[in-house]
Amino acid sequence: MKLKLLTLLIIIGACTKERNEKYEITEEDRMHEEQAIRIVDEAVSNIDQTLLDKPNKVASPVSRLLASSEEEKEISRFVVSTLYDKKPSLVRVISDGGIYHASYINSEGERRSTKIQFIGNNIRWGNSEGRWRDHPLDEQLSYEINGKKVFIKITYSSGEESTDEYQL
């Protein structure tokens, strides 16, 4: 986020110069850059502290915008745990080019597999052999990360929501 903001500040600064004027970074530019970084650091720190002050609430979406590939794999395990009330340790996950297949053995001894795809903080899901559950009447899933905690939220077509919390 800091890098994106810094890049944006540099682009804005460059756009304010005359098109034909050669742009050179001055000491004043460096001071503004350092000030911008301090402001961003302070804002992130304030957000983090606000989230820590509310441990029983779902984290704000700004706590973490995206998960790493390893975190997505672990979150896939949590998605199946939330959907089917399974212990995360019983769920196995494999990655297939941006789509994760999370499976478990049901009480009849049959393997059940769910396909999962991450689109930002939204989770697209469905039976591995079936359709994606992305119809307006299907449950909508999302996740949020706050430190080492992951919150999986299910939003039902009725508007009701439920959230499960897991540890990364």
C-alpha positions, 0 to 999 in steps of 0.5 A: 500500500505504501509503495502504491501511495508513493508511486501515486505521489510521484506520478502526481508530482510529475504530472504537475511539471511542464511536459517539456521540462525535464523532471529531476528529484529535488531535496524538497521532493525527497522531504515531501516523499518522507513526509508522505511515508510518515503520514501513511505509516501513522494512518496504517498504525492507527488502523491496526490499533483500531482493529486491535481495540475491537477483537470481537468484531470482523476486521475492517477490509483495510486490515489486509487487502489480499492474502498470499498464495500460502494464505489462500491455500489455508483460507481454502481449508477454512472455507470448507470448514465453515461451509461443512462444519469440518475441522480444518485439520481434516481438509486437504487442499491442492492448487490448480492455477489460481483455483484451489480444490479443498476436500475431505472424507464424509461420514460415508467414506466418500471424498467431497471436493470444493473448488475455490477462487479468490477475487480480492477478498471475495471467495468464489466457490462450488462443488469441484465437479459442479457449477460455481455458486455465484447465483444471487440466491447462493451464499456469498463468501468473503474473508478478512485478515487481521494479524494472524486471524482470518474471518470467513463471512457467509452472507445468505440471500436473506441478508443474514450473515455469519462469521467464523474466526480461524488462526493462520 
